[in-house]
Amino acid sequence: MLNMAKQTIANRTKTAVGGAERIDLRSIRNFAASLSGDVIVPGDHRYSQARRVWNHAVNVHPAIIARCANTQDVVRTVEFARRYGLLTALRSGGHSFAGHAVCEGGMVIDLSSMKRSWIDPLRKFITIETGVIAGELDCLTQAFKLAIPLGSCPSVGVAGYSLGGGEGSLTPNFGYGCDSITRLEVVTADSRVQVASAQENTDLFWAMRGAGANFGVATSIEFQLHPVETVLSGHLKYPLRQAKRILRFLAEYAPAIPNELFLIAAVLPYPGDRMLDVAVVWSGKEKAGERVLRPLRTFLKPFEDSIKVNPYLEEQRSGTGTPAEGDYSSHRKSGHFDQLTADVIDVIADYTHSAPSEASGISIIYWHGPWCSGSHDNAFGFRRTGFEYWIHTYWKKSGERKRSWEWVEQFYAAMKPLSTGAVYVNGLEDEGDERVVSSYGSKYARLTGIKREYDPDNFFRVNQNIKPAP
Ligand SMILES: Cc1cc2nc3c(=O)[nH]c(=O)nc-3n(C[C@H](O)[C@H](O)[C@H](O)COP(=O)(O)OP(=O)(O)OC[C@H]3O[C@@H](n4cnc5c(N)ncnc54)[C@H](O)[C@@H]3O)c2cc1C
């Protein structure tokens, strides 16, 4: 592969890529030769695939994609990008809604090949390199009946997910993904390899858990694991015309549920129509779960009830109904409200009934329990009891874009006055500084100080950006 990349670069002797400074091709060749991994540039047959991210609405052309094989490659790539003033993006799973895994005309530090992992099932710890994706991590940990809270989309990168917070069905019980991080290896903007943990670089450790994209390239992450074997889980599916009744029921039911229950209601595509899907994951004792879920399962007959005891891995693999990687363009807006009031329910019912396509909907997750309400000592800024929502739309043909996009914007504009303003940073697209500040709340000021210390020039800025304090 490396030879092929070198060949491609050598063949392109008449053009040079440019960041702040133009780079001669000999330098790119030398850089490629210095890596154990691979370099992909325009013209390489792999380039069009390598520059693509999950959200096909993002269509940018990086100058160099460095597929790093190890930490030393990352160090060399940071040095190279800094030397030539290249705008630099970091890619793990490539699932950021905003497309922050790539950048126009710059360098991509692509970690997707770095997948070594070490598990200690007795002490219940795992260390992964940051190319590992959620489905891979679930398989590894479930071999020992252990888990960390992960979402149910298997192709999401564990790094982007957990460094931004990380919400999953185990969160009410075990916290957000970032809460299970115990140690990181990070290449910082000065191209040093630093360890961040409760003992070393404690400010960096605090900041990486919730705002990690801003402070360096995490090359490995250690997580504390939790025992999980089976869960009581499944879906209750209702025709969309019953949405109001169900949401009114959830308004009363959700605030009283125990910590072990994860609850999400979503308007999703269904052949021929759309539906309201109420999904649950109970990670406590089965009998107690049956008792807690009985009122939900019986107050109104769904056209499908698939709730049963499942191996946790199977539940994770059952997915969320989101389209597969690279198939669709998407647009979304997310936020948070405290209560499912009559006004909120009216807005949701109005907009979901007038959606432009099957693939346009809303997901609402009820967050609760000690991990969501109490204060925890890291940078994650969305610890809020209440309902998080994601208004989303997907399209394949560019002609569908305008109507779908406008529907999301109008729906969000109607929800905004009913919302608290809080937002999960990983739920953002490119929405400006104000939304980033909202996602960190009272933690933002401390983060700007740590940014000044570790990245005063804002080298890591293709992200939900925290500006260095003056
Ligand atoms: C289909 C789908 C389902 C999702 N489901 C969930 C869910 O259930 N729960 C949830 O919490 N979120 C979910 N998300 C959101 C997801 O957590 C974020 O999009 C996350 O940022 C994706 O991480 P990634 O590594 O795949 O993305 P990337 O685009 O590769 O990276 C995302 C961000 O992280 C930074 N980054 C990546 N790697 C590193 C690194 N090694 N060191 C430092 N910074 C790095 C990048 O700079 C970028 O800013 C979902 C997203 C999608 C598309």
The ligand as an ORCA input file, in Angstrom:
! r2SCAN-3c Opt
* xyz 0 1
  C     -25.629      6.497     12.838
  C     -25.141      7.214     14.077
  C     -25.543      6.765     15.314
  C     -25.085      7.414     16.478
  N     -25.484      6.940     17.699
  C     -25.001      7.526     18.817
  C     -25.347      7.027     20.098
  O     -26.097      6.064     20.248
  N     -24.831      7.661     21.186
  C     -24.005      8.734     21.074
  O     -23.552      9.246     22.090
  N     -23.674      9.234     19.873
  C     -24.142      8.661     18.751
  N     -23.793      9.171     17.530
  C     -22.955     10.370     17.478
  C     -21.490      9.977     17.583
  O     -21.158      9.699     18.921
  C     -20.604     11.126     17.114
  O     -20.938     11.425     15.791
  C     -19.133     10.805     17.257
  O     -18.415     12.000     17.170
  C     -18.654      9.860     16.184
  O     -17.342      9.457     16.435
  P     -16.438      8.916     15.236
  O     -15.117      8.543     15.791
  O     -17.196      7.915     14.461
  O     -16.380     10.201     14.317
  P     -15.252     11.085     13.638
  O     -16.033     11.882     12.642
  O     -14.125     10.277     13.169
  O     -14.768     12.005     14.823
  C     -15.687     12.807     15.537
  C     -14.973     13.910     16.308
  O     -14.077     13.325     17.222
  C     -12.750     13.762     16.988
  N     -11.868     12.614     17.090
  C     -11.950     11.454     16.382
  N     -10.971     10.637     16.769
  C     -10.261     11.276     17.716
  C      -9.127     10.930     18.481
  N      -8.543      9.745     18.349
  N      -8.630     11.825     19.373
  C      -9.234     13.029     19.532
  N     -10.323     13.401     18.821
  C     -10.823     12.531     17.931
  C     -12.751     14.339     15.573
  O     -11.830     15.400     15.494
  C     -14.168     14.829     15.409
  O     -14.270     16.144     15.900
  C     -24.228      8.544     16.367
  C     -23.823      8.981     15.110
  C     -24.268      8.331     13.980
  C     -23.839      8.840     12.629
*
